[in-house]
């Protein structure tokens, strides 16, 4: 089937190119225009309903009218001269706030989104109660804007609200500050705009430069990027369309993560084809480019298909996760990888068939055999001293894995500790005068077990008990819903509500106090950011225990089918397991111990497992498939290993550098969680490419010889003919 698909593409290259161009451009435009309609910004929406924080969110929406897409904004108003607020100042601030609560904020005309697809976020902001600092240095106003905070339209609406509010209070002789998740997101986006552009240009430049150095051809450098952009745009558009059609909300980080993954693996697959295509043209000078493309695509297509299905299987296992963000991410990445696989088997071979030998112009590399470079020397070393290489690689990976001792998970907000924005400075000013949790309270919701009304005064005892919990700064008086069937008690914690102490406080003493002192005949649930992330930590921990073994079993099964062996998959899985442990251990050493962070991001183990194991297995599949192919030829097994390394190491090295560069671009992001993902994944890919696939796996293969393919060990080929012996002379003369 694979050969039939690649054969059709090489026989009808222009039709295939035209089809992909149309589909790619159309789906790219569709995806970019509708992506913000398909994303779900609320972490709470991904939490299973069985968790306490999820039940609290349901009560807030049902009885207190909380909008699931509401974005709370805290506006700080103070005198410009720094003097304490007088009673007259308070009255004037409240009067202006009342006017703001009735003023409709018009969304500016969108700049980058076609009007047909843009959502109109014009709205009258919701208003909440105001409070004055104990030292009367400022007064806090509460507002809310509804919508997806990652949508540029809502961000522009917030800017309009911010600018109007500033102007109103400036006329009154007051200064203002704005804080909240939406305010911080807008300030961060403005601060990162230049950085993101520079990082993107540098990444593209590095990829092009690497291709130019490897192939000495501008066409071979630019064409992979263009092809991957077309296929990746089609994949992203398809994922967005599928999410909208099925009513599934994507996490805001999912589109960006898909883009990074597809750039990495797409260029990897194109590189695998390009290296084998160049090798084929060198070996058969009289063969046409179209015929060579057909043969190469059919041969390499099997390995690419197996590699892609490995990634699909790994991410598909996220479908069994209970945490919705993981459960949605898995199918989204899996679908994207399948689209990239389809492009790798059709568009890429079609481009090779059209370009032919011109693909490598003006390089003259096709006119001569490749010199025996570093790849040949590594292959010779793996064949000559395999045991020494195995011990060296194991020692390196073991030393890095030692960093796992004492590892802790950090469940803080993704953007915490990042860019010190104006919103962050405002939050710091608020925290100096009020409890740290005043802008993000923890809320206890109480309902009657029979669904009936709650009598007034029934929550006073619970509020008094909560006020005595160490770490709770203030407790607001109980508030009842309009129908009287639910009550709420807001707790203002004395610690950072997004920090580890708050999560431990809420999940421990606060929930224990609620369980012990809630009135008889009622149900009580604790909500808020701290409670939410405490429950997320529990859900993620349970998911890891399920996803890890299921993904490992599926990857092992695919390897067994591809390699037609039981021992070879065990060797590859052992290698990637060591790589995973080493990468996570090194990340723990860097971020938790050296940088003194609270721990590694809670998603890092799962992200590393999926990317390092799945993507790293790509390289192992490529080298193992070539080792088996070479062992089918006459000669000693160790000589076959040396030839396989010589031919595959350059492709694996180049692909590893490209993929690592793609992920490393995330490491310059100010958000700690994104930094960790970028650094750790880039390191894991480099270890997978250079330590595992180029060194450890070939060395183990040389030690095991043809027994590696047990129980279906390849039969020893017949003695070489004179022509074969001549061809063999290109490889190192090794025995084993």
C-alpha positions in Angstrom: 0.0 0.0 0.0 2.8 2.4 0.9 4.6 1.7 -2.4 1.3 2.2 -4.3 0.8 5.6 -2.7 4.4 6.8 -3.2 4.3 5.4 -6.7 1.2 7.3 -7.6 2.8 10.5 -6.2 5.9 10.1 -8.3 4.0 9.2 -11.4 1.7 12.3 -11.1 3.8 14.8 -9.2 2.2 18.0 -10.5 -1.3 16.9 -9.6 -0.2 16.0 -6.1 1.7 19.3 -5.6 -1.3 21.3 -6.9 -3.7 19.4 -4.6 -1.6 19.9 -1.5 -1.1 23.6 -2.4 -4.8 24.2 -2.6 -5.7 22.2 0.5 -2.8 23.6 2.5 -3.5 27.2 1.8 -7.3 26.8 2.3 -7.0 24.9 5.6 -4.2 27.2 6.8 -6.4 30.3 6.4 -9.4 28.5 8.0 -7.4 27.3 10.9 -5.8 30.7 11.7 -9.1 32.5 11.4 -11.1 30.0 13.6 -8.5 28.8 16.1 -9.7 31.1 18.9 -13.2 29.8 18.5 -11.9 26.2 19.0 -9.8 26.8 22.1 -11.0 26.5 25.7 -9.0 28.8 28.0 -10.4 27.6 31.3 -8.3 24.9 33.0 -11.3 24.0 35.1 -13.3 22.9 32.0 -10.8 20.1 31.5 -11.1 18.8 35.1 -13.4 15.7 35.5 -16.7 16.5 37.2 -16.0 14.1 40.0 -13.4 16.5 41.5 -14.2 18.9 44.2 -13.1 22.1 42.3 -15.1 21.0 39.2 -18.2 20.7 41.4 -17.6 24.2 42.8 -17.3 25.6 39.3 -20.7 24.1 38.5 -22.4 25.6 41.5 -20.8 29.0 40.7 -22.2 28.9 37.2 -25.6 27.5 38.1 -26.5 29.6 41.2 -24.3 32.7 41.1 -24.3 33.3 37.3 -20.5 33.0 36.9 -19.7 32.9 33.2 -17.3 30.1 32.3 -15.4 32.4 30.0 -15.4 35.4 32.4 -12.0 37.1 32.8 -11.8 39.0 36.2 -10.0 42.3 36.1 -8.8 44.2 39.2 -8.3 47.9 38.8 -6.2 49.7 41.3 -7.0 53.4 41.8 -4.8 55.7 43.9 -3.9 59.3 44.2 -1.1 60.5 42.0 0.5 62.4 44.9 0.6 59.1 47.0 -1.6 60.6 49.8 -4.2 58.3 51.5 -7.6 58.3 50.0 -10.2 60.6 51.6 -13.9 59.8 51.9 -14.5 62.2 49.0 -11.9 60.4 46.9 -13.7 57.1 47.5 -17.1 58.5 46.5 -15.6 60.0 43.3 -13.9 56.6 42.5 -17.1 54.7 43.0 -19.1 57.2 40.9 -16.6 56.8 38.0 -16.7 53.0 38.5 -20.5 53.0 38.2 -20.2 54.9 34.9 -17.6 52.4 33.6 -19.9 49.6 34.5 -22.5 51.1 32.2 -20.2 52.0 29.4 -20.1 49.7 26.4 -16.5 48.9 25.3 -16.3 48.7 21.5 -13.9 46.2 20.1 -11.5 47.9 17.6 -11.6 46.7 14.0 -9.5 43.4 13.7 -6.1 43.8 12.0 -5.1 40.3 11.1 -8.4 38.4 11.1 -10.8 38.7 8.2 -14.0 40.4 9.3 -16.0 37.4 8.2 -14.3 35.2 10.8 -13.8 37.7 13.6 -16.0 37.5 16.7 -17.3 40.8 18.0 -16.2 41.1 21.7 -17.8 44.5 22.2 -19.5 44.4 25.6 -20.5 46.1 28.8 -18.0 44.9 31.5 -19.3 43.1 34.5 -18.8 44.9 37.8 -18.1 43.6 41.3 -17.7 45.0 44.8 -14.9 47.5 45.6 -12.5 47.5 48.6 -10.1 49.9 50.1 -6.7 49.0 51.4 -6.3 49.2 55.2 -3.8 52.0 54.9 -6.1 53.8 52.4 -3.3 53.9 49.8 -5.6 52.6 47.0 -9.1 51.3 46.2 -9.6 48.2 44.2 -12.4 47.9 41.6 -13.6 44.6 40.2 -14.6 44.2 36.6 -14.9 41.2 34.2 -14.7 40.8 30.4 -16.1 37.7 28.8 -14.4 35.8 26.0 -11.3 33.7 25.1 -8.3 35.6 26.6 -6.0 34.3 23.9 -8.3 35.8 21.2 -6.7 39.0 19.8 -10.1 40.5 19.5 -10.8 40.2 23.2 -7.3 41.5 24.0 -8.0 44.5 21.8 -11.2 45.0 23.7 -9.4 44.9 27.0 -6.9 47.5 25.7 -9.8 49.8 24.8 -11.3 49.3 28.3 -7.8 49.9 29.9 -7.1 53.1 27.9 -10.6 54.5 28.6 -10.4 53.7 32.3 -7.0 55.4 32.5 -8.3 58.5 30.8 -11.3 58.7 33.1 -9.3 58.5 36.3 -6.5 60.7 35.0 -9.0 63.5 34.6 -9.9 62.9 38.3 -6.2 63.2 39.3 -5.9 59.5 39.9 -3.4 56.9 38.7 -4.5 53.3 37.8 -3.1 49.8 37.6 -4.6 46.7 36.1 -4.1 43.1 37.1 -5.6 39.7 36.4 -5.0 36.9 34.0 -6.2 38.8 31.0 -4.2 41.9 31.9 -1.1 39.8 32.4 -1.6 37.9 29.1 -1.9 41.2 27.2 1.1 42.8 28.9 3.1 39.6 28.3 2.1 39.4 24.6 3.2 43.0 24.1 6.5 42.4 25.9 7.2 39.2 23.9 6.2 40.4 20.4 9.7 41.3 19.4 11.3 38.4 21.1 9.0 35.9 19.4 9.7 37.4 16.0 13.4 37.3 16.5 13.4 33.7 17.9 11.3 32.6 14.9 13.6 34.2 12.4 16.7 32.7 14.1 15.1 29.3 14.2 14.3 29.4 10.5 17.7 30.7 9.7 19.4 27.9 11.6 17.4 25.3 9.8 18.1 26.7 6.4 21.8 27.1 7.3 22.0 23.5 8.5 20.5 22.3 5.2 22.8 24.4 3.1 25.9 23.1 5.0 24.7 19.5 4.6 23.5 19.5 1.0 25.3 22.6 -0.4 22.1 23.5 -2.2 19.6 26.3 -1.6 16.7 24.4 -3.1 17.3 21.4 -0.7 17.4 24.0 2.1 14.2 25.9 1.4 12.0 23.2 -0.1 11.6 21.1 3.1 10.5 24.3 5.0 8.0 25.2 2.3 6.6 21.6 2.1 6.3 21.3 5.9 4.6 24.7 6.1 2.0 23.6 3.6 1.4 20.2 5.3 1.5 21.7 8.8 -1.0 24.4 7.9 -3.4 21.8 6.5 -3.0 19.7 9.6 -3.7 22.6 12.0 -6.7 23.7 10.0 -8.1 20.1 10.0 -7.6 19.9 13.8 -9.4 23.2 14.3 -12.2 22.2 12.0 -12.6 18.9 13.7 -12.7 20.6 17.2 -15.4 23.0 16.0 -17.5 20.2 14.4 -17.3 17.9 17.5 -17.7 20.7 20.0 -14.3 19.8 21.6 -12.4 22.7 23.2 -8.6 22.7 22.6 -6.2 24.0 25.2 -4.7 27.4 24.2 -1.2 25.8 24.0 -2.3 23.0 21.7 -2.0 24.8 18.3 1.5 26.1 19.1 2.6 22.7 20.3 1.2 21.1 17.2 3.2 23.6 15.1 6.5 22.8 16.8 5.9 19.1 16.6 5.0 19.1 12.9 8.0 21.4 11.9 10.3 19.0 13.7 9.0 15.7 12.5 8.1 17.0 9.0 11.7 18.2 8.3 13.0 14.9 9.9 11.0 12.9 7.4 12.1 15.1 4.5 15.7 14.8 5.6 15.4 11.0 5.7 14.1 11.1 2.1 16.7 13.6 0.9 19.7 11.6 2.3 18.5 8.3 0.8 17.6 10.1 -2.5 21.1 11.5 -2.7 22.6 8.1 -1.9 20.5 6.5 -4.6 21.5 9.1 -7.3 25.2 8.6 -6.4 24.9 4.8 -6.7 22.9 4.9 -10.0 24.2 7.8 -12.1 22.1 6.9 -15.2 18.8 6.6 -13.3 16.2 9.3 -13.8 15.2 11.5 -10.8 11.6 10.2 -11.0 12.6 6.6 -10.9 15.0 7.2 -8.0 12.3 9.1 -6.1 9.9 6.2 -6.6 12.4 3.7 -5.3 13.5 5.8 -2.4 10.0 6.8 -1.3 8.8 3.2 -1.4 11.8 2.0 0.7 12.0 4.8 3.2 8.2 5.2 3.3 8.0 2.0 5.4 10.3 3.4 8.1 8.6 6.8 8.0 5.2 5.2 8.3 6.3 3.1 11.3 7.9 6.2 12.9 4.8 8.3 12.5 2.5 5.5 13.7 4.7 5.3 16.8 4.0 8.9 17.6 0.3 8.5 16.8 0.1 5.5 19.1 1.9 7.3 21.9 -0.4 10.4 21.7 -3.5 8.4 21.1 -3.0 6.8 24.6 -3.9 10.2 26.0 -7.4 9.5 25.1 -7.7 7.3 28.2 -6.6 10.2 30.5 -9.1 11.7 32.9 -7.6 15.2 32.7 -9.4 16.8 29.7 -6.4 18.9 28.5 -4.4 15.6 28.0 -7.4 13.8 26.5 -7.9 16.5 23.9 -4.2 17.0 23.1 -3.6 13.3 22.3 -6.1 13.0 19.4 -5.2 16.5 18.1 -1.5 15.7 17.8 -2.3 12.2 16.4 -4.5 13.6 13.6 -1.8 16.2 12.8 0.9 13.6 12.6 -1.3 11.4 10.3 -1.6 14.4 8.0 2.1 14.9 8.0 2.6 11.2 7.3 0.2 11.6 4.3 2.3 14.6 3.1 5.5 12.7 3.6 4.3 9.8 1.4 2.8 12.0 -1.4 3.9 15.6 -1.5 7.5 15.0 -0.6 8.1 12.2 -3.1 6.3 14.3 -5.7 8.8 17.2 -5.1 11.7 14.8 -5.4 10.4 13.5 -8.7 9.9 17.0 -10.1 13.3 18.3 -9.0 15.3 15.2 -9.6 19.1 15.9 -9.7 18.4 19.6 -9.7 17.4 19.2 -6.0 21.1 19.3 -5.1 22.3 22.0 -7.5 24.9 23.6 -7.5 26.6 21.0 -5.4 28.7 18.4 -7.3 28.3 15.8 -4.5 26.4 13.5 -6.9 29.4 13.2 -9.1 31.5 11.5 -6.4 31.1 9.1 -3.5 30.7 10.5 -0.1 34.0 10.7 1.8 34.4 8.6 5.0 33.7 11.2 7.6 32.7 11.2 11.2 29.8 8.9 10.6 32.1 6.2 9.1 34.5 6.6 12.1 31.6 6.2 14.6 30.3 3.2 12.7 33.8 1.6 12.7 34.2 2.3 16.5 30.8 0.8 17.2 31.7 -2.3 15.3 35.2 -2.6 16.7 34.6 -1.7 20.4 30.9 -2.1 21.1 31.1 -3.0 24.7 33.1 0.1 25.6 30.6 2.3 23.9 27.7 0.6 25.6 29.4 1.1 29.0 30.2 4.8 28.3 26.7 5.6 27.1 25.1 3.8 30.1 27.4 5.7 32.5 26.4 9.0 30.9 22.7 8.3 31.0 22.9 6.9 34.5 24.7 9.9 35.8 22.0 12.2 34.3 19.3 10.0 35.7 20.6 10.5 39.2 19.0 13.9 39.1 15.6 12.2 39.6 16.4 11.7 43.3 14.2 14.1 45.2 12.2 15.3 42.1 9.1 17.4 42.9 6.2 18.5 40.7 5.3 22.1 40.4 1.6 22.7 39.7 1.9 26.5 39.4 0.2 28.6 36.7 1.9 28.4 33.3 2.7 32.0 33.2 3.8 32.4 36.8 7.2 33.8 37.4 7.6 34.9 33.8 7.9 38.4 32.3 7.6 41.1 35.1 4.8 43.0 33.4 2.8 46.0 34.5 0.1 43.7 35.6 2.6 41.8 37.8 3.8 45.0 39.4 0.2 46.0 40.2 -0.4 42.6 41.8 2.7 43.1 43.9 1.5 46.5 45.0 -1.9 45.0 46.0 -0.2 42.2 47.9 1.8 44.6 50.0 -1.3 46.0 51.6 -3.8 43.2 51.4 -3.7 39.4 51.8 -2.0 37.8 48.8 -5.2 36.0 47.8 -7.5 39.1 47.7 -7.4 39.2 43.8 -7.9 35.4 43.5 -10.0 34.2 46.4 -10.6 30.6 47.4 -14.4 30.1 47.6 -16.4 27.5 49.6 -19.8 26.8 48.0 -22.5 25.2 50.1 -25.9 23.7 48.9 -28.6 21.7 50.6 -28.4 18.0 50.0 -32.1 17.9 49.1 -31.8 21.0 46.7 -33.9 23.2 49.0 -33.1 26.7 50.2 -30.4 27.4 52.8 -31.7 29.2 56.0 -29.9 32.5 56.8 -27.2 32.1 59.4 -26.5 28.4 58.7 -23.1 29.2 57.3 -21.9 31.4 60.2 -20.3 28.5 62.1 -18.4 27.3 59.0 -17.2 30.8 58.3 -15.9 31.2 61.9 -14.1 27.8 61.7 -12.5 28.8 58.4 -11.2 32.0 59.9 -9.3 30.0 62.4 -7.3 28.0 59.8 -3.7 29.0 59.8 -2.8 30.6 56.4 -6.3 32.1 55.8 -5.9 35.9 55.9 -9.5 37.0 55.8 -12.9 35.5 55.5 -15.7 37.4 53.8 -19.3 37.2 55.2 -21.4 34.4 53.6 -23.3 35.4 50.5 -26.4 33.6 49.3 -27.6 33.1 45.7 -30.8 34.9 44.5 -32.8 31.7 44.8 -31.4 31.0 48.3 -30.4 27.5 47.3 -26.6 28.1 47.5 -24.2 30.0 49.6 -20.6 31.1 49.2 -17.8 32.0 51.6 -14.8 33.8 50.0 -11.4 33.1 51.7 -8.5 35.5 51.1 -5.3 33.4 51.7 -2.2 34.9 53.3 0.0 33.1 50.7 0.3 33.3 46.9 -2.9 31.6 45.6 -1.0 30.2 42.7 1.8 28.8 44.7 2.5 25.4 46.2 1.7 26.5 49.8 -1.8 27.6 48.7 -2.5 24.2 47.1 -1.3 22.4 50.2 -3.4 24.7 52.4 -6.6 24.3 50.4 -6.3 20.6 49.7 -5.4 19.9 53.4 -6.6 22.1 56.3 -9.2 24.1 54.4 -11.0 21.1 52.9 -10.7 19.2 56.2 -12.3 22.2 58.0 -15.1 22.3 55.5 -15.8 18.6 55.9 -15.8 18.8 59.7 -17.9 22.0 60.1 -20.3 22.1 57.2 -23.9 22.2 58.4 -25.8 18.9 58.5 -27.8 18.2 55.4 -25.6 20.2 53.1 -22.9 19.6 50.6 -19.8 21.8 50.4 -17.2 22.2 47.7 -14.0 24.3 47.6 -13.1 26.2 44.4 -10.6 28.8 43.2 -7.2 28.6 41.5 -5.5 26.9 44.4 -8.2 24.2 44.8 -8.3 23.8 41.0 -4.6 23.1 40.6 -4.6 20.8 43.7 -7.2 18.7 41.9 -5.3 18.9 38.6 -2.2 17.5 40.4 -4.2 14.5 41.6 -5.8 13.9 38.1 -2.4 14.2 36.4 -0.8 11.8 38.8 -3.5 9.2 38.1 -3.2 9.7 34.4 0.6 9.2 34.4 0.2 5.8 36.0 -2.2 4.8 33.2 -0.7 6.5 30.1 2.9 5.4 30.6 2.4 1.7 30.5 -0.3 1.8 27.8 1.9 4.0 25.5 5.0 1.9 26.1 3.0 -1.3 25.2 1.7 0.2 22.0 5.1 1.5 20.9 6.6 -1.9 21.6 3.9 -3.6 19.6 4.5 -1.3 16.6 8.3 -2.0 16.8 7.6 -5.8 16.9 5.5 -5.6 13.7 8.0 -3.3 11.9 11.2 -5.2 12.9 9.7 -8.7 12.9 11.5 -9.4 16.1 11.0 -9.6 19.9 14.6 -8.9 21.0 15.2 -5.8 18.8 12.1 -3.9 20.2 13.2 -4.7 23.7 16.7 -3.2 23.0 15.1 -0.1 21.5 12.6 0.4 24.3 15.5 -0.1 26.9 17.5 2.6 25.1 14.6 5.1 25.0 13.8 4.3 28.6 17.3 5.3 29.6 17.0 8.4 27.5 13.8 9.4 29.1 15.2 9.0 32.6 18.3 10.9 31.8 16.4 13.8 30.2 14.0 14.1 33.2 16.9 13.8 35.6 19.0 16.5 33.8 16.0 18.8 33.8 15.5 18.3 37.5 19.1 19.1 38.1 18.9 22.3 36.1 15.6 23.7 37.2 14.8 22.3 40.6 18.3 22.1 42.1 20.4 24.6 40.2 17.7 27.2 39.5 16.0 26.6 42.9 12.5 26.3 41.4 9.7 24.7 43.4 10.0 21.7 41.1 9.6 20.6 37.5 6.4 21.5 35.7 3.7 19.0 36.4 3.2 18.3 32.6 7.0 17.7 32.0 7.2 14.0 32.7 4.3 13.2 30.3 5.5 15.6 27.6 9.0 14.1 27.8 7.7 10.6 27.7 5.6 11.2 24.7 8.1 13.3 22.7 11.4 11.7 23.7 10.1 8.2 23.6 7.9 8.6 20.5 10.1 11.0 18.5 13.3 9.5 19.7 12.0 6.1 18.5 11.9 7.6 15.0 15.7 7.7 14.9 16.0 4.2 16.4 13.6 2.9 13.8 15.6 4.5 11.0 18.9 3.0 12.2 17.4 -0.4 13.1 15.7 -0.7 9.8 19.0 0.1 8.0 20.9 -2.3 10.2 18.5 -5.1 9.2 18.8 -4.2 5.6 22.6 -4.3 5.7 22.6 -7.6 7.6 20.6 -9.1 4.7 23.7 -8.5 2.6 26.8 -10.7 2.6 29.4 -10.2 5.3 29.9 -10.1 9.0 27.2 -8.6 11.2 29.5 -5.9 12.6 30.5 -4.7 9.2 26.7 -4.4 8.4 26.4 -2.2 11.6 29.3 0.0 10.4 27.7 0.5 7.0 24.3 1.3 8.6 25.8 3.9 10.8 27.8 5.4 8.0 24.6 5.9 5.9 22.1 6.8 8.6 24.1 8.9 11.1 24.2 12.1 8.9 20.5 12.0 8.5 19.8 11.3 12.2 22.3 14.0 13.3 20.8 16.6 11.0 17.2 15.7 11.9 18.1 15.7 15.6 19.6 19.2 15.4 16.6 20.5 13.4 14.1 19.1 15.9 16.1 20.2 18.9 16.3 23.7 17.5 12.5 23.7 17.0 12.0 22.9 20.7 14.9 25.0 21.9 13.0 28.1 20.6 10.5 27.5 23.5 13.3 27.8 26.1 13.6 31.6 25.6 10.0 32.1 26.6 9.7 33.9 30.0 7.1 31.4 31.3 8.9 28.8 33.4 6.8 25.9 32.3 7.5 26.7 28.6 11.2 27.1 29.4 11.3 23.7 30.9 9.5 22.1 28.0 11.8 23.7 25.5 15.0 22.9 27.3 14.1 19.3 28.3 12.6 18.3 25.0 15.6 19.7 23.0 18.0 17.9 25.4 16.0 14.7 25.1 16.0 14.8 21.3 19.8 15.4 21.2 20.4 12.5 23.6 18.1 10.3 21.5 19.8 11.2 18.2 23.5 11.3 19.2 23.8 9.0 22.2 21.0 6.4 21.6 20.5 6.1 17.9 24.0 6.8 16.6 26.0 5.2 19.4 24.2 3.0 21.9 21.8 1.1 19.5 24.5 0.3 16.9 26.9 -0.8 19.7 24.2 -3.1 21.1 23.5 -4.4 17.6 27.1 -5.2 17.1 27.3 -7.1 20.3 24.2 -9.2 19.6 24.9 -9.6 15.9 22.1 -11.3 13.9 20.7 -12.6 17.1 19.2 -9.2 17.5 16.4 -10.3 15.2 15.3 -13.3 17.3 13.2 -15.3 16.8 13.0 -14.5 13.1 16.8 -14.2 12.7 17.8 -13.2 9.1 19.4 -16.1 7.3 23.1 -15.7 6.5 23.3 -14.6 2.9 25.1 -16.5 0.2 28.8 -15.7 -0.3 29.3 -12.4 -2.1 29.8 -12.3 -5.8 32.6 -10.3 -7.3 30.3 -7.3 -7.9 29.0 -7.4 -4.4 32.5 -7.7 -3.0 33.4 -4.6 -4.9 30.4 -2.8 -3.5 31.3 -4.0 0.0 34.7 -2.5 -0.3 33.1 0.9 0.3 32.3 -0.1 3.9 34.9 -0.5 6.6 36.5 -4.0 6.5 35.4 -5.3 9.9 34.7 -8.6 11.3 32.5 -9.9 14.1 
